[in-house]
Amino acid sequence: MAQTKILISGASGKMGHAVAAAISGREDCTVCAGVDLYTKQYGEFPIYENFAALEEKPDVIIDFSNPAVLDSLLEYCLTNGVPAVLATTGYSEEQIAKIRKAAESIPVFFSFNMSLGINLLVQLAKKATSILGGQFDIEIVEKHHNQKIDAPSGTALMIADAINDTLNNEYHYVYDRHSKRAKREKTEIGLHAIRGGTIVGEHDIIFAGHDEVITLSHSAASKEVFAVGAVNAAVFLAGQKAGMYDMSALMKD
């Protein structure tokens, strides 16, 4: 069986290590190289400071780095025809537009969360919304460790967007109510961010109706679930035609 050669962008970070560990136990893929500004060696593969220094050509790139890396990563992928799994969070709208543009030429797997469980949660939320929408108030609460920079999380926004799409995008998001002294509007989706300790990631979707509350929840116990999802995505993406892919495509595969 031919192994998919994977390059890890952000190889020296915590998620880079987790991805390398996830790949080490598999026979269908291998790490051929890494890219990270901090090139601290820890595996049997070389780590380069930037994409220009690469000597190996991967079959696919997994990126768990920083939004600032996007331009150089896409330039390398477009020049060399290499698919990319983008798992970094905190992209701006302008950067997301660049990602969509790149997907016209190369396969791009883009998701705010690589966990299979989270993506199942999104599907369940859409189903619940199709049944309860208009009758129940919807609130999303996300919890992460105290080192996370962006808020609300990209995953919380992904969930909110999926719910709002089910509601014909007629709802609006409310992130903070302390300065808003008014009753909750019917067309609100509330998003709330909690930061503390070493929480890996927890997301609750609350459907609050008259005398009853339904809560859909997901909790990640370690970063491994995101690494495994990204590796599955990379193996899936290798050999695909140009286009945008997400976890829903992987769940159907």
C-alpha atoms as an extended CHARMM CRD file, in Angstrom:
* protein
*
       253  EXT
         1         1  MET       CA              0.0000000000        0.0000000000        0.0000000000  PROA      1               0.0000000000
         2         2  ALA       CA              1.4000000000        3.3740000000       -1.0400000000  PROA      2               0.0000000000
         3         3  GLN       CA              1.8790000000        5.7420000000        1.8570000000  PROA      3               0.0000000000
         4         4  THR       CA              0.6390000000        9.3260000000        1.6980000000  PROA      4               0.0000000000
         5         5  LYS       CA              3.5950000000       11.6390000000        2.3340000000  PROA      5               0.0000000000
         6         6  ILE       CA              2.4850000000       14.3530000000        4.7330000000  PROA      6               0.0000000000
         7         7  LEU       CA              4.2160000000       17.6230000000        5.5690000000  PROA      7               0.0000000000
         8         8  ILE       CA              3.3260000000       19.1840000000        8.9260000000  PROA      8               0.0000000000
         9         9  SER       CA              3.1700000000       22.9800000000        8.9350000000  PROA      9               0.0000000000
        10        10  GLY       CA              3.6200000000       24.1220000000       12.5110000000  PROA      10              0.0000000000
        11        11  ALA       CA              5.5620000000       20.9320000000       13.2230000000  PROA      11              0.0000000000
        12        12  SER       CA              7.2410000000       22.2000000000       16.4030000000  PROA      12              0.0000000000
        13        13  GLY       CA              3.9930000000       23.2210000000       18.1150000000  PROA      13              0.0000000000
        14        14  LYS       CA              1.7820000000       21.1070000000       20.3710000000  PROA      14              0.0000000000
        15        15  MET       CA             -0.5690000000       20.1920000000       17.5270000000  PROA      15              0.0000000000
        16        16  GLY       CA              2.3710000000       19.4620000000       15.2480000000  PROA      16              0.0000000000
        17        17  HSD       CA              3.6410000000       16.9460000000       17.7820000000  PROA      17              0.0000000000
        18        18  ALA       CA              0.1530000000       15.4640000000       18.1130000000  PROA      18              0.0000000000
        19        19  VAL       CA             -0.1530000000       15.0640000000       14.3320000000  PROA      19              0.0000000000
        20        20  ALA       CA              3.2610000000       13.3900000000       14.1250000000  PROA      20              0.0000000000
        21        21  ALA       CA              2.2580000000       11.0000000000       16.9270000000  PROA      21              0.0000000000
        22        22  ALA       CA             -1.0340000000       10.1770000000       15.1830000000  PROA      22              0.0000000000
        23        23  ILE       CA              0.7760000000        9.4180000000       11.9210000000  PROA      23              0.0000000000
        24        24  SER       CA              3.4320000000        7.2550000000       13.6110000000  PROA      24              0.0000000000
        25        25  GLY       CA              0.8860000000        4.5570000000       14.3890000000  PROA      25              0.0000000000
        26        26  ARG       CA             -0.4670000000        4.3030000000       10.8460000000  PROA      26              0.0000000000
        27        27  GLU       CA              0.5950000000        2.3500000000        7.7720000000  PROA      27              0.0000000000
        28        28  ASP       CA             -1.2310000000        4.4350000000        5.1520000000  PROA      28              0.0000000000
        29        29  CYS       CA              0.7820000000        7.6360000000        5.6600000000  PROA      29              0.0000000000
        30        30  THR       CA              4.1200000000        9.0000000000        6.8400000000  PROA      30              0.0000000000
        31        31  VAL       CA              5.6530000000       12.3550000000        7.7820000000  PROA      31              0.0000000000
        32        32  CYS       CA              8.1210000000       13.4050000000        5.0910000000  PROA      32              0.0000000000
        33        33  ALA       CA              9.0030000000       16.8270000000        6.5470000000  PROA      33              0.0000000000
        34        34  GLY       CA              7.9090000000       19.6980000000        8.7280000000  PROA      34              0.0000000000
        35        35  VAL       CA              7.9220000000       23.4840000000        8.4820000000  PROA      35              0.0000000000
        36        36  ASP       CA              8.2190000000       25.7180000000       11.5330000000  PROA      36              0.0000000000
        37        37  LEU       CA             10.0440000000       28.9370000000       12.3380000000  PROA      37              0.0000000000
        38        38  TYR       CA             11.2460000000       27.1690000000       15.4920000000  PROA      38              0.0000000000
        39        39  THR       CA             12.9910000000       24.1770000000       13.9710000000  PROA      39              0.0000000000
        40        40  LYS       CA             13.4460000000       22.0310000000       17.0520000000  PROA      40              0.0000000000
        41        41  GLN       CA             14.1170000000       18.4950000000       15.8430000000  PROA      41              0.0000000000
        42        42  TYR       CA             12.1690000000       15.7010000000       17.5400000000  PROA      42              0.0000000000
        43        43  GLY       CA             11.3600000000       13.0360000000       14.9350000000  PROA      43              0.0000000000
        44        44  GLU       CA             13.0320000000       11.2120000000       12.0910000000  PROA      44              0.0000000000
        45        45  PHE       CA             11.8960000000       13.8490000000        9.5920000000  PROA      45              0.0000000000
        46        46  PRO       CA             13.5840000000       17.1830000000        8.8040000000  PROA      46              0.0000000000
        47        47  ILE       CA             12.0210000000       20.4810000000        9.8970000000  PROA      47              0.0000000000
        48        48  TYR       CA             12.6350000000       23.5850000000        7.7890000000  PROA      48              0.0000000000
        49        49  GLU       CA             12.2080000000       27.2500000000        8.7290000000  PROA      49              0.0000000000
        50        50  ASN       CA             10.0360000000       28.0220000000        5.6970000000  PROA      50              0.0000000000
        51        51  PHE       CA              8.5250000000       26.4980000000        2.5820000000  PROA      51              0.0000000000
        52        52  ALA       CA             11.2220000000       27.9430000000        0.3130000000  PROA      52              0.0000000000
        53        53  ALA       CA             13.8190000000       25.7420000000        2.0280000000  PROA      53              0.0000000000
        54        54  LEU       CA             11.8980000000       22.4910000000        1.4620000000  PROA      54              0.0000000000
        55        55  GLU       CA             13.7950000000       19.6860000000       -0.2540000000  PROA      55              0.0000000000
        56        56  GLU       CA             10.9880000000       17.1070000000       -0.1360000000  PROA      56              0.0000000000
        57        57  LYS       CA              7.7270000000       17.3250000000       -2.0490000000  PROA      57              0.0000000000
        58        58  PRO       CA              4.7710000000       16.0830000000        0.0180000000  PROA      58              0.0000000000
        59        59  ASP       CA              1.5490000000       14.5620000000       -1.2470000000  PROA      59              0.0000000000
        60        60  VAL       CA             -0.4040000000       16.8150000000        1.1260000000  PROA      60              0.0000000000
        61        61  ILE       CA              0.2140000000       19.4370000000        3.8320000000  PROA      61              0.0000000000
        62        62  ILE       CA             -1.4520000000       19.5600000000        7.2560000000  PROA      62              0.0000000000
        63        63  ASP       CA             -1.3500000000       23.0640000000        8.7120000000  PROA      63              0.0000000000
        64        64  PHE       CA             -1.6620000000       23.6830000000       12.4510000000  PROA      64              0.0000000000
        65        65  SER       CA              0.3930000000       26.8560000000       12.6070000000  PROA      65              0.0000000000
        66        66  ASN       CA             -0.6640000000       30.5080000000       12.5270000000  PROA      66              0.0000000000
        67        67  PRO       CA             -2.8280000000       32.5990000000       10.1780000000  PROA      67              0.0000000000
        68        68  ALA       CA              0.2990000000       34.6150000000        9.3020000000  PROA      68              0.0000000000
        69        69  VAL       CA              1.6830000000       31.5460000000        7.4990000000  PROA      69              0.0000000000
        70        70  LEU       CA             -1.2440000000       31.2990000000        5.0720000000  PROA      70              0.0000000000
        71        71  ASP       CA              0.1750000000       33.3450000000        2.1790000000  PROA      71              0.0000000000
        72        72  SER       CA              3.4700000000       31.4390000000        1.9590000000  PROA      72              0.0000000000
        73        73  LEU       CA              1.6870000000       28.1130000000        2.4160000000  PROA      73              0.0000000000
        74        74  LEU       CA             -0.8230000000       28.7730000000       -0.3610000000  PROA      74              0.0000000000
        75        75  GLU       CA              1.9110000000       30.0800000000       -2.6390000000  PROA      75              0.0000000000
        76        76  TYR       CA              3.8670000000       26.8460000000       -2.1880000000  PROA      76              0.0000000000
        77        77  CYS       CA              0.7930000000       24.6570000000       -2.6590000000  PROA      77              0.0000000000
        78        78  LEU       CA             -0.3710000000       26.4870000000       -5.7860000000  PROA      78              0.0000000000
        79        79  THR       CA              3.1080000000       26.5060000000       -7.3470000000  PROA      79              0.0000000000
        80        80  ASN       CA              3.6810000000       22.8050000000       -6.6870000000  PROA      80              0.0000000000
        81        81  GLY       CA              0.1250000000       21.4650000000       -6.9640000000  PROA      81              0.0000000000
        82        82  VAL       CA              0.0620000000       20.2070000000       -3.3840000000  PROA      82              0.0000000000
        83        83  PRO       CA             -3.2750000000       19.7320000000       -1.5390000000  PROA      83              0.0000000000
        84        84  ALA       CA             -3.6600000000       21.3840000000        1.8700000000  PROA      84              0.0000000000
        85        85  VAL       CA             -5.5380000000       20.5280000000        5.0630000000  PROA      85              0.0000000000
        86        86  LEU       CA             -6.0220000000       23.8520000000        6.8440000000  PROA      86              0.0000000000
        87        87  ALA       CA             -6.7430000000       23.3360000000       10.5440000000  PROA      87              0.0000000000
        88        88  THR       CA             -5.4980000000       26.6750000000       11.8680000000  PROA      88              0.0000000000
        89        89  THR       CA             -8.0810000000       28.9680000000       13.4800000000  PROA      89              0.0000000000
        90        90  GLY       CA             -8.3570000000       32.7450000000       13.5840000000  PROA      90              0.0000000000
        91        91  TYR       CA             -8.4300000000       33.4580000000        9.8390000000  PROA      91              0.0000000000
        92        92  SER       CA             -9.8550000000       36.7930000000        8.7110000000  PROA      92              0.0000000000
        93        93  GLU       CA            -12.6180000000       37.0560000000        6.1140000000  PROA      93              0.0000000000
        94        94  GLU       CA            -10.0010000000       38.1870000000        3.6080000000  PROA      94              0.0000000000
        95        95  GLN       CA             -7.8830000000       35.1120000000        4.2970000000  PROA      95              0.0000000000
        96        96  ILE       CA            -10.8810000000       32.7940000000        3.9760000000  PROA      96              0.0000000000
        97        97  ALA       CA            -11.5330000000       34.3830000000        0.5770000000  PROA      97              0.0000000000
        98        98  LYS       CA             -7.9260000000       33.5390000000       -0.4120000000  PROA      98              0.0000000000
        99        99  ILE       CA             -8.4790000000       29.9500000000        0.7010000000  PROA      99              0.0000000000
       100       100  ARG       CA            -11.6120000000       29.6630000000       -1.4310000000  PROA      100             0.0000000000
       101       101  LYS       CA             -9.7520000000       31.1470000000       -4.3970000000  PROA      101             0.0000000000
       102       102  ALA       CA             -6.8940000000       28.6480000000       -3.9920000000  PROA      102             0.0000000000
       103       103  ALA       CA             -9.4360000000       25.7960000000       -3.9260000000  PROA      103             0.0000000000
       104       104  GLU       CA            -10.2610000000       26.5920000000       -7.5460000000  PROA      104             0.0000000000
       105       105  SER       CA             -6.8070000000       25.2440000000       -8.4570000000  PROA      105             0.0000000000
       106       106  ILE       CA             -5.9260000000       22.6960000000       -5.7510000000  PROA      106             0.0000000000
       107       107  PRO       CA             -7.7910000000       20.4480000000       -3.2920000000  PROA      107             0.0000000000
       108       108  VAL       CA             -8.2620000000       22.2750000000        0.0370000000  PROA      108             0.0000000000
       109       109  PHE       CA             -9.7160000000       20.7140000000        3.1790000000  PROA      109             0.0000000000
       110       110  PHE       CA            -10.8690000000       23.5160000000        5.4730000000  PROA      110             0.0000000000
       111       111  SER       CA            -12.6130000000       23.1400000000        8.8020000000  PROA      111             0.0000000000
       112       112  PHE       CA            -12.6230000000       25.1260000000       12.0300000000  PROA      112             0.0000000000
       113       113  ASN       CA            -12.6140000000       21.8180000000       13.8880000000  PROA      113             0.0000000000
       114       114  MET       CA            -11.1400000000       18.4940000000       12.7970000000  PROA      114             0.0000000000
       115       115  SER       CA            -12.9630000000       16.3700000000       15.3730000000  PROA      115             0.0000000000
       116       116  LEU       CA            -15.4090000000       13.8420000000       13.9190000000  PROA      116             0.0000000000
       117       117  GLY       CA            -17.5310000000       14.2290000000       17.0380000000  PROA      117             0.0000000000
       118       118  ILE       CA            -17.8360000000       18.0150000000       16.6550000000  PROA      118             0.0000000000
       119       119  ASN       CA            -18.8830000000       17.6650000000       13.0530000000  PROA      119             0.0000000000
       120       120  LEU       CA            -21.5090000000       15.1100000000       14.0620000000  PROA      120             0.0000000000
       121       121  LEU       CA            -22.6430000000       17.6530000000       16.6810000000  PROA      121             0.0000000000
       122       122  VAL       CA            -23.0980000000       20.2090000000       13.8930000000  PROA      122             0.0000000000
       123       123  GLN       CA            -25.2980000000       17.8020000000       11.9480000000  PROA      123             0.0000000000
       124       124  LEU       CA            -27.3660000000       17.0980000000       15.0690000000  PROA      124             0.0000000000
       125       125  ALA       CA            -27.6970000000       20.8390000000       15.7230000000  PROA      125             0.0000000000
       126       126  LYS       CA            -28.9770000000       21.4090000000       12.1900000000  PROA      126             0.0000000000
       127       127  LYS       CA            -31.5300000000       18.6170000000       12.6140000000  PROA      127             0.0000000000
       128       128  ALA       CA            -32.6560000000       20.0010000000       15.9760000000  PROA      128             0.0000000000
       129       129  THR       CA            -32.9130000000       23.4940000000       14.5110000000  PROA      129             0.0000000000
       130       130  SER       CA            -35.0830000000       22.2830000000       11.6350000000  PROA      130             0.0000000000
       131       131  ILE       CA            -37.5190000000       20.8950000000       14.2030000000  PROA      131             0.0000000000
       132       132  LEU       CA            -37.2580000000       23.4860000000       16.9960000000  PROA      132             0.0000000000
       133       133  GLY       CA            -36.3150000000       26.6510000000       15.1190000000  PROA      133             0.0000000000
       134       134  GLY       CA            -38.5960000000       29.5850000000       15.7930000000  PROA      134             0.0000000000
       135       135  GLN       CA            -39.9490000000       28.0120000000       18.9860000000  PROA      135             0.0000000000
       136       136  PHE       CA            -36.7480000000       27.7370000000       21.0340000000  PROA      136             0.0000000000
       137       137  ASP       CA            -34.0640000000       30.3040000000       21.8680000000  PROA      137             0.0000000000
       138       138  ILE       CA            -30.5940000000       29.1820000000       20.7970000000  PROA      138             0.0000000000
       139       139  GLU       CA            -27.4010000000       29.8280000000       22.7720000000  PROA      139             0.0000000000
       140       140  ILE       CA            -23.8920000000       28.4830000000       22.1820000000  PROA      140             0.0000000000
       141       141  VAL       CA            -21.3420000000       28.2650000000       25.0110000000  PROA      141             0.0000000000
       142       142  GLU       CA            -17.7160000000       27.3790000000       24.2910000000  PROA      142             0.0000000000
       143       143  LYS       CA            -14.9120000000       26.7470000000       26.7910000000  PROA      143             0.0000000000
       144       144  HSD       CA            -11.1850000000       26.6430000000       26.0700000000  PROA      144             0.0000000000
       145       145  HSD       CA             -7.8240000000       26.8860000000       27.8250000000  PROA      145             0.0000000000
       146       146  ASN       CA             -6.4420000000       30.1960000000       29.0140000000  PROA      146             0.0000000000
       147       147  GLN       CA             -3.8900000000       30.4010000000       26.1950000000  PROA      147             0.0000000000
       148       148  LYS       CA             -6.4370000000       30.5630000000       23.3680000000  PROA      148             0.0000000000
       149       149  ILE       CA             -6.3960000000       33.9560000000       21.6700000000  PROA      149             0.0000000000
       150       150  ASP       CA             -9.5000000000       34.1320000000       19.4670000000  PROA      150             0.0000000000
       151       151  ALA       CA            -13.0170000000       34.3440000000       20.8910000000  PROA      151             0.0000000000
       152       152  PRO       CA            -15.5490000000       33.0830000000       20.1900000000  PROA      152             0.0000000000
       153       153  SER       CA            -13.8830000000       29.9560000000       18.8720000000  PROA      153             0.0000000000
       154       154  GLY       CA            -13.9410000000       29.1590000000       15.1900000000  PROA      154             0.0000000000
       155       155  THR       CA            -15.8850000000       26.0240000000       16.0810000000  PROA      155             0.0000000000
       156       156  ALA       CA            -18.5910000000       28.0300000000       17.8570000000  PROA      156             0.0000000000
       157       157  LEU       CA            -18.9190000000       30.2240000000       14.7820000000  PROA      157             0.0000000000
       158       158  MET       CA            -19.0440000000       27.1340000000       12.5580000000  PROA      158             0.0000000000
       159       159  ILE       CA            -21.9070000000       25.7770000000       14.6730000000  PROA      159             0.0000000000
       160       160  ALA       CA            -23.7170000000       29.1360000000       14.6350000000  PROA      160             0.0000000000
       161       161  ASP       CA            -23.3440000000       29.4390000000       10.8590000000  PROA      161             0.0000000000
       162       162  ALA       CA            -24.7330000000       25.9230000000       10.3430000000  PROA      162             0.0000000000
       163       163  ILE       CA            -27.7190000000       26.7010000000       12.5670000000  PROA      163             0.0000000000
       164       164  ASN       CA            -28.3250000000       30.0760000000       10.9120000000  PROA      164             0.0000000000
       165       165  ASP       CA            -28.1310000000       28.5060000000        7.4600000000  PROA      165             0.0000000000
       166       166  THR       CA            -30.8750000000       26.0990000000        8.5430000000  PROA      166             0.0000000000
       167       167  LEU       CA            -32.8850000000       29.1740000000        9.5780000000  PROA      167             0.0000000000
       168       168  ASN       CA            -32.4390000000       30.7970000000        6.1280000000  PROA      168             0.0000000000
       169       169  ASN       CA            -29.8180000000       33.1620000000        7.6230000000  PROA      169             0.0000000000
       170       170  GLU       CA            -32.5530000000       35.2330000000        9.2380000000  PROA      170             0.0000000000
       171       171  TYR       CA            -30.8930000000       35.3010000000       12.6700000000  PROA      171             0.0000000000
       172       172  HSD       CA            -28.0890000000       37.5140000000       14.0120000000  PROA      172             0.0000000000
       173       173  TYR       CA            -25.3200000000       36.8390000000       16.5240000000  PROA      173             0.0000000000
       174       174  VAL       CA            -25.0390000000       38.4610000000       19.9420000000  PROA      174             0.0000000000
       175       175  TYR       CA            -21.6440000000       38.1310000000       21.6410000000  PROA      175             0.0000000000
       176       176  ASP       CA            -22.0180000000       40.2670000000       24.7390000000  PROA      176             0.0000000000
       177       177  ARG       CA            -25.1020000000       41.4340000000       26.5890000000  PROA      177             0.0000000000
       178       178  HSD       CA            -23.6820000000       43.3700000000       29.5310000000  PROA      178             0.0000000000
       179       179  SER       CA            -24.0450000000       46.6970000000       27.6970000000  PROA      179             0.0000000000
       180       180  LYS       CA            -27.3990000000       45.8540000000       26.1510000000  PROA      180             0.0000000000
       181       181  ARG       CA            -30.2920000000       46.4060000000       28.5400000000  PROA      181             0.0000000000
       182       182  ALA       CA            -33.1250000000       44.9030000000       26.5270000000  PROA      182             0.0000000000
       183       183  LYS       CA            -35.0850000000       41.6880000000       26.3190000000  PROA      183             0.0000000000
       184       184  ARG       CA            -33.6610000000       38.9400000000       24.1700000000  PROA      184             0.0000000000
       185       185  GLU       CA            -34.8090000000       39.1830000000       20.5650000000  PROA      185             0.0000000000
       186       186  LYS       CA            -36.4250000000       36.1590000000       18.9560000000  PROA      186             0.0000000000
       187       187  THR       CA            -33.8830000000       36.1420000000       16.1180000000  PROA      187             0.0000000000
       188       188  GLU       CA            -30.7730000000       36.0750000000       18.2960000000  PROA      188             0.0000000000
       189       189  ILE       CA            -28.1610000000       33.3370000000       18.4830000000  PROA      189             0.0000000000
       190       190  GLY       CA            -26.0650000000       33.9890000000       21.5760000000  PROA      190             0.0000000000
       191       191  LEU       CA            -22.3620000000       33.0590000000       21.6200000000  PROA      191             0.0000000000
       192       192  HSD       CA            -20.4200000000       32.9500000000       24.8730000000  PROA      192             0.0000000000
       193       193  ALA       CA            -16.6900000000       32.3050000000       25.4140000000  PROA      193             0.0000000000
       194       194  ILE       CA            -15.0950000000       30.9650000000       28.5870000000  PROA      194             0.0000000000
       195       195  ARG       CA            -11.3090000000       30.8160000000       29.0040000000  PROA      195             0.0000000000
       196       196  GLY       CA             -9.5630000000       29.0110000000       31.8320000000  PROA      196             0.0000000000
       197       197  GLY       CA             -7.0440000000       26.4050000000       32.8710000000  PROA      197             0.0000000000
       198       198  THR       CA             -6.2040000000       23.6560000000       30.4110000000  PROA      198             0.0000000000
       199       199  ILE       CA             -9.6700000000       23.0210000000       28.9420000000  PROA      199             0.0000000000
       200       200  VAL       CA             -9.0290000000       21.4250000000       25.5390000000  PROA      200             0.0000000000
       201       201  GLY       CA            -12.4060000000       22.3250000000       24.0970000000  PROA      201             0.0000000000
       202       202  GLU       CA            -16.0570000000       22.1210000000       25.1440000000  PROA      202             0.0000000000
       203       203  HSD       CA            -19.1070000000       23.2470000000       23.1730000000  PROA      203             0.0000000000
       204       204  ASP       CA            -22.7190000000       23.3330000000       24.3370000000  PROA      204             0.0000000000
       205       205  ILE       CA            -25.6890000000       24.2000000000       22.1220000000  PROA      205             0.0000000000
       206       206  ILE       CA            -28.6790000000       25.1660000000       24.2350000000  PROA      206             0.0000000000
       207       207  PHE       CA            -32.2140000000       25.1070000000       22.8380000000  PROA      207             0.0000000000
       208       208  ALA       CA            -34.3370000000       26.8630000000       25.4840000000  PROA      208             0.0000000000
       209       209  GLY       CA            -38.0970000000       26.6360000000       25.0550000000  PROA      209             0.0000000000
       210       210  HSD       CA            -41.1820000000       27.0060000000       27.2170000000  PROA      210             0.0000000000
       211       211  ASP       CA            -40.6540000000       24.8500000000       30.3180000000  PROA      211             0.0000000000
       212       212  GLU       CA            -38.0180000000       22.6650000000       28.6250000000  PROA      212             0.0000000000
       213       213  VAL       CA            -34.3670000000       22.8710000000       27.6320000000  PROA      213             0.0000000000
       214       214  ILE       CA            -32.4570000000       20.6440000000       25.2170000000  PROA      214             0.0000000000
       215       215  THR       CA            -28.6490000000       20.7550000000       25.2860000000  PROA      215             0.0000000000
       216       216  LEU       CA            -26.2830000000       19.1960000000       22.7460000000  PROA      216             0.0000000000
       217       217  SER       CA            -22.7250000000       18.9090000000       24.0400000000  PROA      217             0.0000000000
       218       218  HSD       CA            -19.2540000000       17.8870000000       22.9410000000  PROA      218             0.0000000000
       219       219  SER       CA            -16.1270000000       17.7100000000       25.0600000000  PROA      219             0.0000000000
       220       220  ALA       CA            -12.6110000000       16.9750000000       23.8310000000  PROA      220             0.0000000000
       221       221  ALA       CA            -10.3510000000       15.3180000000       26.4120000000  PROA      221             0.0000000000
       222       222  SER       CA             -7.1350000000       15.7960000000       24.4290000000  PROA      222             0.0000000000
       223       223  LYS       CA             -5.7270000000       17.3850000000       21.2920000000  PROA      223             0.0000000000
       224       224  GLU       CA             -5.3630000000       13.8940000000       19.8230000000  PROA      224             0.0000000000
       225       225  VAL       CA             -8.9240000000       13.9260000000       18.4520000000  PROA      225             0.0000000000
       226       226  PHE       CA             -8.0950000000       16.9500000000       16.2870000000  PROA      226             0.0000000000
       227       227  ALA       CA             -4.8130000000       15.4350000000       15.1110000000  PROA      227             0.0000000000
       228       228  VAL       CA             -6.4500000000       12.1360000000       14.1290000000  PROA      228             0.0000000000
       229       229  GLY       CA             -9.1640000000       13.9950000000       12.2320000000  PROA      229             0.0000000000
       230       230  ALA       CA             -6.5860000000       16.0620000000       10.3500000000  PROA      230             0.0000000000
       231       231  VAL       CA             -4.6100000000       12.9630000000        9.3640000000  PROA      231             0.0000000000
       232       232  ASN       CA             -7.7800000000       11.2430000000        8.1370000000  PROA      232             0.0000000000
       233       233  ALA       CA             -8.5150000000       14.3720000000        6.1140000000  PROA      233             0.0000000000
       234       234  ALA       CA             -5.0070000000       14.3900000000        4.6190000000  PROA      234             0.0000000000
       235       235  VAL       CA             -5.2050000000       10.7590000000        3.4790000000  PROA      235             0.0000000000
       236       236  PHE       CA             -8.6550000000       11.4600000000        2.0220000000  PROA      236             0.0000000000
       237       237  LEU       CA             -7.5170000000       14.6410000000        0.2550000000  PROA      237             0.0000000000
       238       238  ALA       CA             -4.4980000000       13.1510000000       -1.5170000000  PROA      238             0.0000000000
       239       239  GLY       CA             -5.5640000000       12.4230000000       -5.0770000000  PROA      239             0.0000000000
       240       240  GLN       CA             -8.8050000000       14.4360000000       -4.9460000000  PROA      240             0.0000000000
       241       241  LYS       CA             -9.6030000000       16.9900000000       -7.6290000000  PROA      241             0.0000000000
       242       242  ALA       CA             -9.4340000000       20.7350000000       -6.9580000000  PROA      242             0.0000000000
       243       243  GLY       CA            -12.1450000000       22.1110000000       -4.7040000000  PROA      243             0.0000000000
       244       244  MET       CA            -13.1750000000       22.9210000000       -1.1390000000  PROA      244             0.0000000000
       245       245  TYR       CA            -13.6780000000       19.9610000000        1.1760000000  PROA      245             0.0000000000
       246       246  ASP       CA            -14.7590000000       19.7480000000        4.8000000000  PROA      246             0.0000000000
       247       247  MET       CA            -15.5670000000       17.0830000000        7.3570000000  PROA      247             0.0000000000
       248       248  SER       CA            -18.9790000000       16.4000000000        5.8160000000  PROA      248             0.0000000000
       249       249  ALA       CA            -17.2000000000       15.0830000000        2.6980000000  PROA      249             0.0000000000
       250       250  LEU       CA            -14.9990000000       12.8660000000        4.8640000000  PROA      250             0.0000000000
       251       251  MET       CA            -18.0030000000       11.5410000000        6.7880000000  PROA      251             0.0000000000
       252       252  LYS       CA            -19.6090000000       10.4880000000        3.5010000000  PROA      252             0.0000000000
       253       253  ASP       CA            -16.4450000000        8.8180000000        2.1880000000  PROA      253             0.0000000000
